[in-house]
Amino acid sequence: LYDIPDSIKLLPLRTIAGPAQQPFWVLQVRHRAPRSVVISRMAPCAVMAAALRMPAILEMHQLASTIKNWGYWSRLLALVAPRHLSIAVLTQALADQLDAGLRRRSKSIRVIPSAAADFAGPEQPGPVYDVGYVGSFMPGKGIEKVLQIARELQDASFVIYGDPDRN
């Protein structure tokens, strides 16, 4: 899917069901490739790796408060030395609302916008809108900016796509 070069060897991880799944993955990586850098979109994986003194990068697409069982996992932050955890967020809004514990325990926080715009598909006929938004409706994911723009540009037409069941 990501055109990974042949020079990179992929090692599949065994998996288990339940709440211990993510720690199980991190422990496998630590055992099989102890000098690895763990890059994860799953906060428990990144935090646990950093707590085990592995360099970890947490790629955040949502507020920590919306992560399942974050109250439990955030306790591990007390074991994280800042030099082991870095955070990449998709938007400045998300960076501004970053969990205080994550902020204190991170050596760096970088805003790295999504590269999805680089993968424009073929043009398809259809209605034309002035403003479009595709994404989450959860706070910190950009919907606030769309609402702000809508209030300012009342004559513009908008189309908003997302999962209404996810807030």
C-alpha positions as protocol buffer text, in pm:
chain_id: "A"
residue {
  index: 1
  type: LEU
  ca { x: 0 y: 0 z: 0 }
}
residue {
  index: 2
  type: TYR
  ca { x: 280 y: 245 z: 85 }
}
residue {
  index: 3
  type: ASP
  ca { x: 535 y: 116 z: -170 }
}
residue {
  index: 4
  type: ILE
  ca { x: 776 y: 4 z: 101 }
}
residue {
  index: 5
  type: PRO
  ca { x: 1118 y: -58 z: -57 }
}
residue {
  index: 6
  type: ASP
  ca { x: 1248 y: -414 z: -69 }
}
residue {
  index: 7
  type: SER
  ca { x: 1538 y: -306 z: 155 }
}
residue {
  index: 8
  type: ILE
  ca { x: 1293 y: -282 z: 447 }
}
residue {
  index: 9
  type: LYS
  ca { x: 1210 y: -614 z: 607 }
}
residue {
  index: 10
  type: LEU
  ca { x: 859 y: -646 z: 749 }
}
residue {
  index: 11
  type: LEU
  ca { x: 822 y: -866 z: 1055 }
}
residue {
  index: 12
  type: PRO
  ca { x: 465 y: -968 z: 1136 }
}
residue {
  index: 13
  type: LEU
  ca { x: 358 y: -949 z: 1499 }
}
residue {
  index: 14
  type: ARG
  ca { x: 158 y: -1214 z: 1676 }
}
residue {
  index: 15
  type: THR
  ca { x: -162 y: -1080 z: 1820 }
}
residue {
  index: 16
  type: ILE
  ca { x: -402 y: -1149 z: 2101 }
}
residue {
  index: 17
  type: ALA
  ca { x: -752 y: -1021 z: 2166 }
}
residue {
  index: 18
  type: GLY
  ca { x: -842 y: -784 z: 2445 }
}
residue {
  index: 19
  type: PRO
  ca { x: -694 y: -488 z: 2631 }
}
residue {
  index: 20
  type: ALA
  ca { x: -343 y: -639 z: 2645 }
}
residue {
  index: 21
  type: GLN
  ca { x: -314 y: -643 z: 2265 }
}
residue {
  index: 22
  type: GLN
  ca { x: -113 y: -320 z: 2225 }
}
residue {
  index: 23
  type: PRO
  ca { x: 132 y: -392 z: 2510 }
}
residue {
  index: 24
  type: PHE
  ca { x: 180 y: -738 z: 2361 }
}
residue {
  index: 25
  type: TRP
  ca { x: 283 y: -582 z: 2030 }
}
residue {
  index: 26
  type: VAL
  ca { x: 528 y: -342 z: 2196 }
}
residue {
  index: 27
  type: LEU
  ca { x: 688 y: -622 z: 2400 }
}
residue {
  index: 28
  type: GLN
  ca { x: 736 y: -825 z: 2080 }
}
residue {
  index: 29
  type: VAL
  ca { x: 904 y: -532 z: 1906 }
}
residue {
  index: 30
  type: ARG
  ca { x: 1128 y: -471 z: 2209 }
}
residue {
  index: 31
  type: HIS
  ca { x: 1228 y: -838 z: 2219 }
}
residue {
  index: 32
  type: ARG
  ca { x: 1274 y: -889 z: 1843 }
}
residue {
  index: 33
  type: ALA
  ca { x: 1418 y: -550 z: 1745 }
}
residue {
  index: 34
  type: PRO
  ca { x: 1524 y: -364 z: 2062 }
}
residue {
  index: 35
  type: ARG
  ca { x: 1682 y: -72 z: 1872 }
}
residue {
  index: 36
  type: SER
  ca { x: 1362 y: 3 z: 1680 }
}
residue {
  index: 37
  type: VAL
  ca { x: 1185 y: 334 z: 1679 }
}
residue {
  index: 38
  type: VAL
  ca { x: 817 y: 273 z: 1746 }
}
residue {
  index: 39
  type: ILE
  ca { x: 594 y: 493 z: 1531 }
}
residue {
  index: 40
  type: SER
  ca { x: 229 y: 446 z: 1616 }
}
residue {
  index: 41
  type: ARG
  ca { x: -111 y: 607 z: 1581 }
}
residue {
  index: 42
  type: MET
  ca { x: -211 y: 411 z: 1892 }
}
residue {
  index: 43
  type: ALA
  ca { x: -127 y: 610 z: 2203 }
}
residue {
  index: 44
  type: PRO
  ca { x: -94 y: 307 z: 2433 }
}
residue {
  index: 45
  type: CYS
  ca { x: 171 y: 156 z: 2201 }
}
residue {
  index: 46
  type: ALA
  ca { x: 375 y: 475 z: 2181 }
}
residue {
  index: 47
  type: VAL
  ca { x: 348 y: 553 z: 2553 }
}
residue {
  index: 48
  type: MET
  ca { x: 437 y: 199 z: 2657 }
}
residue {
  index: 49
  type: ALA
  ca { x: 734 y: 191 z: 2419 }
}
residue {
  index: 50
  type: ALA
  ca { x: 860 y: 523 z: 2559 }
}
residue {
  index: 51
  type: ALA
  ca { x: 807 y: 396 z: 2916 }
}
residue {
  index: 52
  type: LEU
  ca { x: 1026 y: 97 z: 2822 }
}
residue {
  index: 53
  type: ARG
  ca { x: 1293 y: 347 z: 2705 }
}
residue {
  index: 54
  type: MET
  ca { x: 1239 y: 283 z: 2337 }
}
residue {
  index: 55
  type: PRO
  ca { x: 1227 y: 590 z: 2110 }
}
residue {
  index: 56
  type: ALA
  ca { x: 864 y: 641 z: 2016 }
}
residue {
  index: 57
  type: ILE
  ca { x: 670 y: 876 z: 1790 }
}
residue {
  index: 58
  type: LEU
  ca { x: 300 y: 914 z: 1854 }
}
residue {
  index: 59
  type: GLU
  ca { x: 110 y: 1023 z: 1544 }
}
residue {
  index: 60
  type: MET
  ca { x: -205 y: 1184 z: 1682 }
}
residue {
  index: 61
  type: HIS
  ca { x: -520 y: 1219 z: 1477 }
}
residue {
  index: 62
  type: GLN
  ca { x: -749 y: 1287 z: 1773 }
}
residue {
  index: 63
  type: LEU
  ca { x: -758 y: 1438 z: 2119 }
}
residue {
  index: 64
  type: ALA
  ca { x: -618 y: 1209 z: 2388 }
}
residue {
  index: 65
  type: SER
  ca { x: -945 y: 1239 z: 2580 }
}
residue {
  index: 66
  type: THR
  ca { x: -1121 y: 1050 z: 2298 }
}
residue {
  index: 67
  type: ILE
  ca { x: -880 y: 754 z: 2310 }
}
residue {
  index: 68
  type: LYS
  ca { x: -1038 y: 443 z: 2459 }
}
residue {
  index: 69
  type: ASN
  ca { x: -919 y: 392 z: 2818 }
}
residue {
  index: 70
  type: TRP
  ca { x: -689 y: 698 z: 2798 }
}
residue {
  index: 71
  type: GLY
  ca { x: -733 y: 762 z: 3172 }
}
residue {
  index: 72
  type: TYR
  ca { x: -570 y: 426 z: 3238 }
}
residue {
  index: 73
  type: TRP
  ca { x: -297 y: 449 z: 2974 }
}
residue {
  index: 74
  type: SER
  ca { x: -204 y: 807 z: 3064 }
}
residue {
  index: 75
  type: ARG
  ca { x: -76 y: 683 z: 3402 }
}
residue {
  index: 76
  type: LEU
  ca { x: 219 y: 529 z: 3217 }
}
residue {
  index: 77
  type: LEU
  ca { x: 333 y: 881 z: 3125 }
}
residue {
  index: 78
  type: ALA
  ca { x: 489 y: 907 z: 3472 }
}
residue {
  index: 79
  type: LEU
  ca { x: 745 y: 648 z: 3355 }
}
residue {
  index: 80
  type: VAL
  ca { x: 828 y: 828 z: 3029 }
}
residue {
  index: 81
  type: ALA
  ca { x: 1146 y: 1031 z: 3000 }
}
residue {
  index: 82
  type: PRO
  ca { x: 1085 y: 1314 z: 2750 }
}
residue {
  index: 83
  type: ARG
  ca { x: 1381 y: 1209 z: 2536 }
}
residue {
  index: 84
  type: HIS
  ca { x: 1194 y: 890 z: 2445 }
}
residue {
  index: 85
  type: LEU
  ca { x: 863 y: 1035 z: 2320 }
}
residue {
  index: 86
  type: SER
  ca { x: 791 y: 1268 z: 2028 }
}
residue {
  index: 87
  type: ILE
  ca { x: 449 y: 1365 z: 1901 }
}
residue {
  index: 88
  type: ALA
  ca { x: 328 y: 1441 z: 1550 }
}
residue {
  index: 89
  type: VAL
  ca { x: -17 y: 1600 z: 1519 }
}
residue {
  index: 90
  type: LEU
  ca { x: -216 y: 1667 z: 1204 }
}
residue {
  index: 91
  type: THR
  ca { x: -335 y: 2016 z: 1291 }
}
residue {
  index: 92
  type: GLN
  ca { x: -230 y: 2315 z: 1498 }
}
residue {
  index: 93
  type: ALA
  ca { x: -570 y: 2298 z: 1670 }
}
residue {
  index: 94
  type: LEU
  ca { x: -486 y: 1948 z: 1790 }
}
residue {
  index: 95
  type: ALA
  ca { x: -142 y: 2065 z: 1907 }
}
residue {
  index: 96
  type: ASP
  ca { x: -303 y: 2352 z: 2098 }
}
residue {
  index: 97
  type: GLN
  ca { x: -537 y: 2113 z: 2280 }
}
residue {
  index: 98
  type: LEU
  ca { x: -277 y: 1845 z: 2350 }
}
residue {
  index: 99
  type: ASP
  ca { x: -311 y: 1656 z: 2676 }
}
residue {
  index: 100
  type: ALA
  ca { x: -98 y: 1825 z: 2945 }
}
residue {
  index: 101
  type: GLY
  ca { x: 69 y: 1498 z: 3042 }
}
residue {
  index: 102
  type: LEU
  ca { x: 169 y: 1425 z: 2684 }
}
residue {
  index: 103
  type: ARG
  ca { x: 299 y: 1780 z: 2646 }
}
residue {
  index: 104
  type: ARG
  ca { x: 519 y: 1749 z: 2958 }
}
residue {
  index: 105
  type: ARG
  ca { x: 653 y: 1406 z: 2861 }
}
residue {
  index: 106
  type: SER
  ca { x: 739 y: 1482 z: 2497 }
}
residue {
  index: 107
  type: LYS
  ca { x: 1073 y: 1605 z: 2372 }
}
residue {
  index: 108
  type: SER
  ca { x: 909 y: 1755 z: 2063 }
}
residue {
  index: 109
  type: ILE
  ca { x: 566 y: 1822 z: 1924 }
}
residue {
  index: 110
  type: ARG
  ca { x: 541 y: 1881 z: 1550 }
}
residue {
  index: 111
  type: VAL
  ca { x: 245 y: 1972 z: 1332 }
}
residue {
  index: 112
  type: ILE
  ca { x: 265 y: 1754 z: 1023 }
}
residue {
  index: 113
  type: PRO
  ca { x: -41 y: 1801 z: 799 }
}
residue {
  index: 114
  type: SER
  ca { x: -189 y: 1503 z: 624 }
}
residue {
  index: 115
  type: ALA
  ca { x: -34 y: 1415 z: 289 }
}
residue {
  index: 116
  type: ALA
  ca { x: -373 y: 1306 z: 154 }
}
residue {
  index: 117
  type: ALA
  ca { x: -389 y: 1616 z: -67 }
}
residue {
  index: 118
  type: ASP
  ca { x: -90 y: 1480 z: -260 }
}
residue {
  index: 119
  type: PHE
  ca { x: -300 y: 1186 z: -383 }
}
residue {
  index: 120
  type: ALA
  ca { x: -558 y: 1362 z: -596 }
}
residue {
  index: 121
  type: GLY
  ca { x: -768 y: 1116 z: -793 }
}
residue {
  index: 122
  type: PRO
  ca { x: -923 y: 1159 z: -1137 }
}
residue {
  index: 123
  type: GLU
  ca { x: -1172 y: 1441 z: -1173 }
}
residue {
  index: 124
  type: GLN
  ca { x: -1529 y: 1326 z: -1139 }
}
residue {
  index: 125
  type: PRO
  ca { x: -1837 y: 1517 z: -1247 }
}
residue {
  index: 126
  type: GLY
  ca { x: -2072 y: 1627 z: -976 }
}
residue {
  index: 127
  type: PRO
  ca { x: -2204 y: 1926 z: -788 }
}
residue {
  index: 128
  type: VAL
  ca { x: -1969 y: 2213 z: -723 }
}
residue {
  index: 129
  type: TYR
  ca { x: -1935 y: 2353 z: -371 }
}
residue {
  index: 130
  type: ASP
  ca { x: -1745 y: 2653 z: -245 }
}
residue {
  index: 131
  type: VAL
  ca { x: -1615 y: 2470 z: 64 }
}
residue {
  index: 132
  type: GLY
  ca { x: -1574 y: 2102 z: 135 }
}
residue {
  index: 133
  type: TYR
  ca { x: -1466 y: 1911 z: 446 }
}
residue {
  index: 134
  type: VAL
  ca { x: -1398 y: 1539 z: 483 }
}
residue {
  index: 135
  type: GLY
  ca { x: -1302 y: 1420 z: 828 }
}
residue {
  index: 136
  type: SER
  ca { x: -1399 y: 1375 z: 1185 }
}
residue {
  index: 137
  type: PHE
  ca { x: -1655 y: 1581 z: 1368 }
}
residue {
  index: 138
  type: MET
  ca { x: -1462 y: 1542 z: 1696 }
}
residue {
  index: 139
  type: PRO
  ca { x: -1315 y: 1855 z: 1856 }
}
residue {
  index: 140
  type: GLY
  ca { x: -961 y: 1932 z: 1746 }
}
residue {
  index: 141
  type: LYS
  ca { x: -995 y: 1764 z: 1409 }
}
residue {
  index: 142
  type: GLY
  ca { x: -1081 y: 2075 z: 1206 }
}
residue {
  index: 143
  type: ILE
  ca { x: -1459 y: 2091 z: 1217 }
}
residue {
  index: 144
  type: GLU
  ca { x: -1437 y: 2404 z: 1435 }
}
residue {
  index: 145
  type: LYS
  ca { x: -1263 y: 2590 z: 1151 }
}
residue {
  index: 146
  type: VAL
  ca { x: -1531 y: 2479 z: 904 }
}
residue {
  index: 147
  type: LEU
  ca { x: -1804 y: 2613 z: 1133 }
}
residue {
  index: 148
  type: GLN
  ca { x: -1615 y: 2940 z: 1178 }
}
residue {
  index: 149
  type: ILE
  ca { x: -1578 y: 2979 z: 800 }
}
residue {
  index: 150
  type: ALA
  ca { x: -1947 y: 2895 z: 748 }
}
residue {
  index: 151
  type: ARG
  ca { x: -2048 y: 3174 z: 986 }
}
residue {
  index: 152
  type: GLU
  ca { x: -1829 y: 3423 z: 799 }
}
residue {
  index: 153
  type: LEU
  ca { x: -1922 y: 3313 z: 445 }
}
residue {
  index: 154
  type: GLN
  ca { x: -2297 y: 3276 z: 470 }
}
residue {
  index: 155
  type: ASP
  ca { x: -2344 y: 3294 z: 91 }
}
residue {
  index: 156
  type: ALA
  ca { x: -2106 y: 3002 z: 27 }
}
residue {
  index: 157
  type: SER
  ca { x: -2225 y: 2644 z: -18 }
}
residue {
  index: 158
  type: PHE
  ca { x: -2071 y: 2372 z: 198 }
}
residue {
  index: 159
  type: VAL
  ca { x: -2052 y: 1996 z: 186 }
}
residue {
  index: 160
  type: ILE
  ca { x: -1935 y: 1808 z: 495 }
}
residue {
  index: 161
  type: TYR
  ca { x: -1859 y: 1434 z: 498 }
}
residue {
  index: 162
  type: GLY
  ca { x: -1784 y: 1237 z: 813 }
}
residue {
  index: 163
  type: ASP
  ca { x: -1916 y: 976 z: 1049 }
}
residue {
  index: 164
  type: PRO
  ca { x: -2211 y: 1128 z: 1240 }
}
residue {
  index: 165
  type: ASP
  ca { x: -2192 y: 839 z: 1492 }
}
residue {
  index: 166
  type: ARG
  ca { x: -1844 y: 958 z: 1600 }
}
residue {
  index: 167
  type: ASN
  ca { x: -1955 y: 1282 z: 1771 }
}
